[in-house]
């Protein structure tokens, strides 16, 4: 059995808006996230974790931000591509662990919906997806409320 681990990290700054999209779920907030696509930091980090486990680069190589067709795109497109690539290469995603780093919005009330949404997209049981959050104790850009960061780890096994 071939077991692979990959890590992903993503950051997006706040901008105008009335919600953020995190792990595929719209969360009410007094700001939006700025990015070329929907700026879903959780899904972007997980997508990069899968690409990393496959040694296939990062999300920007597969979906260049310079390409206008990805402007405003929903990030499930990217995650589905990474999961599909894993399958083509003889792997399946076995587990995903995502940490959202922000002072606001509060993630806890939305974590179960986020787990469910990511599991649906990746074809996993929700018990194989972890979504959690931490603050940065008011330090750095996340602590100052300038944006959100996410860290993800994906475990892939041969199918």
C-alpha positions as CSV (number, residue, x, y, z in Angstrom):
1,X,0.0,0.0,0.0
2,X,1.3,3.5,-0.9
3,X,0.3,6.1,1.6
4,X,1.0,9.8,0.9
5,X,0.6,12.9,2.9
6,X,0.3,16.4,1.6
7,X,0.1,19.9,3.2
8,X,-1.6,23.0,1.8
9,X,-1.7,26.6,3.0
10,X,-3.7,29.5,1.7
11,X,-4.4,33.1,2.7
12,X,-6.9,35.7,1.5
13,X,-7.5,39.2,2.7
14,X,-10.8,40.7,3.6
15,X,-12.6,43.1,1.3
16,X,-16.1,44.4,0.8
17,X,-18.9,41.9,1.3
18,X,-21.5,40.4,3.6
19,X,-20.2,36.8,3.8
20,X,-17.2,34.6,3.3
21,X,-17.1,31.2,1.6
22,X,-15.2,28.7,3.8
23,X,-15.0,25.0,3.0
24,X,-17.9,25.5,0.6
25,X,-20.2,27.1,3.0
26,X,-21.4,30.7,2.9
27,X,-20.8,32.2,6.4
28,X,-22.3,35.6,7.2
29,X,-19.7,38.2,8.0
30,X,-19.2,42.0,7.7
31,X,-16.6,41.5,5.0
32,X,-15.9,39.2,2.1
33,X,-12.7,37.6,1.0
34,X,-10.8,39.0,-2.0
35,X,-9.3,36.6,-4.5
36,X,-9.4,35.6,-8.2
37,X,-11.9,32.8,-7.5
38,X,-14.4,32.7,-4.6
39,X,-11.4,33.0,-2.2
40,X,-12.3,29.9,-0.2
41,X,-9.1,29.5,1.8
42,X,-10.1,26.2,3.4
43,X,-10.9,24.5,0.1
44,X,-7.8,26.0,-1.6
45,X,-5.6,24.7,1.2
46,X,-7.1,21.2,0.9
47,X,-6.8,21.2,-2.9
48,X,-3.1,22.1,-2.5
49,X,-2.6,19.4,0.1
50,X,-3.9,16.8,-2.4
51,X,-1.7,18.1,-5.2
52,X,1.2,18.0,-2.8
53,X,0.6,14.4,-1.9
54,X,0.5,13.6,-5.6
55,X,3.7,15.7,-6.2
56,X,1.7,17.6,-8.9
57,X,2.4,21.2,-8.0
58,X,-0.2,23.6,-6.6
59,X,-3.6,25.1,-7.4
60,X,-2.0,28.0,-9.4
61,X,-0.3,25.6,-11.8
62,X,-3.6,23.8,-12.6
63,X,-5.8,26.9,-12.5
64,X,-3.6,30.0,-13.2
65,X,-5.0,33.2,-11.7
66,X,-3.9,35.0,-14.9
67,X,-6.6,33.0,-16.8
68,X,-9.8,35.0,-16.8
69,X,-12.0,31.8,-17.0
70,X,-11.3,31.2,-13.3
71,X,-12.4,34.7,-12.2
72,X,-15.0,34.3,-9.5
73,X,-15.0,30.5,-9.9
74,X,-16.4,28.3,-7.2
75,X,-13.6,26.4,-5.5
76,X,-15.3,23.0,-5.6
77,X,-14.1,23.0,-9.3
78,X,-10.5,22.9,-8.0
79,X,-11.1,20.3,-5.3
80,X,-13.0,18.0,-7.7
81,X,-10.1,18.3,-10.1
82,X,-7.5,17.4,-7.4
83,X,-9.6,14.4,-6.2
84,X,-10.1,13.3,-9.8
85,X,-6.4,13.5,-10.5
86,X,-5.7,11.4,-7.4
87,X,-8.1,8.8,-8.8
88,X,-6.5,8.8,-12.2
89,X,-3.1,8.2,-10.5
90,X,-4.5,5.2,-8.5
91,X,-5.1,7.0,-5.2
92,X,-8.1,7.9,-3.1
93,X,-8.3,10.6,-0.5
94,X,-8.6,8.8,2.8
95,X,-8.7,11.7,5.3
96,X,-8.6,15.5,5.2
97,X,-7.8,17.9,8.1
98,X,-8.4,21.6,7.7
99,X,-7.6,24.4,10.2
100,X,-9.0,27.8,9.6
101,X,-7.0,30.7,11.3
102,X,-9.1,33.8,12.0
103,X,-10.4,35.9,14.8
104,X,-13.8,36.3,13.0
105,X,-16.1,34.9,11.8
106,X,-16.6,32.2,14.4
107,X,-16.2,28.8,12.7
108,X,-17.7,26.5,15.4
109,X,-21.3,27.0,14.4
110,X,-20.5,26.2,10.8
111,X,-17.9,23.4,11.1
112,X,-20.4,20.5,10.7
113,X,-21.8,22.0,7.5
114,X,-18.2,22.5,6.2
115,X,-17.3,18.9,7.0
116,X,-20.4,17.7,5.2
117,X,-19.8,19.9,2.1
118,X,-16.1,18.9,1.8
119,X,-17.0,15.3,2.2
120,X,-19.6,15.5,-0.6
121,X,-17.2,17.1,-3.0
122,X,-14.3,14.7,-2.2
123,X,-16.5,11.6,-2.1
124,X,-15.7,10.9,1.5
125,X,-17.6,10.0,4.6
126,X,-17.9,13.1,6.8
127,X,-16.1,11.2,9.6
128,X,-13.0,11.3,7.4
129,X,-13.0,15.2,7.2
130,X,-12.0,17.4,10.1
131,X,-12.6,21.2,10.1
132,X,-11.5,23.2,13.1
133,X,-10.4,26.7,13.8
134,X,-8.0,28.7,15.9
135,X,-7.2,32.3,16.4
136,X,-3.8,33.9,16.3
137,X,-4.3,35.6,19.7
138,X,-4.7,39.0,17.9
139,X,-1.2,38.7,16.4
140,X,-0.3,39.2,12.8
141,X,-2.6,39.9,9.9
142,X,-5.2,37.3,11.0
143,X,-5.1,38.7,14.5
144,X,-5.7,42.2,13.2
145,X,-8.7,41.0,11.3
146,X,-7.1,41.6,7.9
147,X,-7.8,38.2,6.4
148,X,-8.1,34.5,7.0
149,X,-5.5,31.7,6.6
150,X,-6.0,28.0,6.3
151,X,-3.8,24.9,6.7
152,X,-4.8,21.5,5.4
153,X,-3.4,18.0,5.4
154,X,-4.6,15.3,3.1
155,X,-3.9,11.5,3.4
156,X,-4.0,9.6,0.2
157,X,-3.9,5.8,-0.2
158,X,-3.7,3.5,-3.2
159,X,-7.2,2.6,-4.4
